[in-house]
Each structure stands twice: as C-alpha cells, then as structure tokens.
Amino acid sequence: MKNYKNKYRNKKVIYKNELFDSKAELKHIKNLMIKEQQGFISSLEIKPKYMLQESFRDSKGKAIRAITYTPEASYIENSQKKILEIKSKPTITDAYTIRKKLFLKRYPDIELVEIIT
C-alpha cells in the first residue's frame, strides 16, 4: 500500500480531541484560547458552521444540498463578532472564494479575519 501525501502538504493535528487541518491553524486557535482566558475575546467557538444557502428542490424535483461554510473559529472582540480563516496560498481555491463571497453577503455584520500563511 502506497503512502500518499496530503494534497496541500499540511499535517493534520489533534488537540483536545479536535482535528485541525494544519499546525498553523492550531497555533492561531491556541492564541485565541489564551486571549479568551485573559478576557480579550469572548464566545470562542471552534469550527462553527454557517448556512450560506438552504437546500431546495429544483424544477424537476431533484434535491439540491445546502451550501455551508465552516471557518476555523468565531469569537467576539470589542463587541464585534469575528470569524477566523487561515489559508495558505494553494488552498485559496475558486470554491473557497465563492463561499467567502456568499458569507460576506449573507453575514455583513460579521468581520472576516483572514490569515494567509
């Protein structure tokens, strides 16, 4: 059996029974956890799910699945809800760009904090 490398060459990491897509992601999440403990941010949620478009049936009755977006984290800082998205340049795909636009349109009051590594 051949050992295949990850598509984007990141190494998944498990921390506190949670799977993170990369070491960089885990580093930023740990920093947010420390900030929450120190009282700089609140309501930290790891991998929250946001609805971008509900499921529906097309004109022929075929079920079309919902479109969701799951950033790395969400939190409140200075009374502003924010979400954290960590990307390396190869992971900025067309699919991500579309989800990002849909998110910004549907949730204009939530600030997107994007970190490109």
Secondary structure, 3 states (H helix, E strand, C coil): CCCCCCCCCCCCEEECCEEECCHHHHHHHHHHHHHHHHCCCEEEEECCCEEEECCEECCCCCEECCEEECCCEEEEECCEEEEEEEECHHHCCHHHHHHHHHHHHHCCCCEEEEEEC
